[in-house]
Amino acid sequence: MGLVSVKEMLEKARDGKYAVGQFNINNLEWTKSILQTAEEQRSPVILGVSEGAGKYMTGFKTVAAMVKAMLEDLKITVPVALHLDHGTYEGCYKCIEAGFSSIMFDGSHFPIEENIAKTKELVKVCNEKGLSLEAEVGSIGGEEDGVVGMGECANPEECKKIADLGVTILAAGIGNIHGKYPANWPGLRFDVLEQIKKKVGNMPLVLHGGTGIPTDMIKKAISLGVAKINVNTECQLVFQAATRKYIEEGKDLVGKGFDPRKLLAPGAQAIKDIVKEKMEIFGSVGKA
Ligand SMILES: [Zn+2]
């Protein structure tokens, strides 16, 4: 199966009261680990690519070509979307051209009128090409590629304005933040989520900053209409810890332990393990 948009998989998730994970990729090992786990768990999956990660992998064309070829070589049969994460206006067009199946336009830092105008234009382009489009209202806290937000809550009226433009899915800040959560984090604002849900109706909602949100809060958010949950930092942390352990135990100094295929194997396995765990929590196992 080639790449698909997120529309169908997230409508199914919304109706079935589970969520599909978006796992961000950084290189070949990341991509392979996530795709293999999705196939093993019979789960739909969304591969997220930030603009920074796209640049790191030499460009969006390289990313799209790698992912498409990998779907074939690994014989992946579950639905897979390749999604631009927090795209700029220019980045969205680059990814559309490169062959992504889904994009996020993050116009949250623009005044609402400008966010609306640009989102409207992208809705039209995405509809013509069969891509899904995620929009964001209210910046999500923490750091995303150097931009630091404060964990605001989205204005439900503004959410409705953007949802009514015909975007596929909507990301709205409800106190969630990117990266590690501070010890004194007060938790998700379910009251705001409920108000947003009332305004936008049936549209699947997206929860960014999935790393470190307690499982009971994740489950409650899903019950209130969240159908896509973004996980990025957690894969980085487990990869780092497993790689550190391998080197600290001196395994890279034994035999051919320096071989990158051996050196990176524990980190790749750690990503597989955490992705499986997330898919179980989100309820997407066996849904493909
Ligand atoms: Zn995000």
Residues whose N, C-alpha, C, O or C-beta is under 5 A from the ligand:
A	BS01	ZN	H208 G209
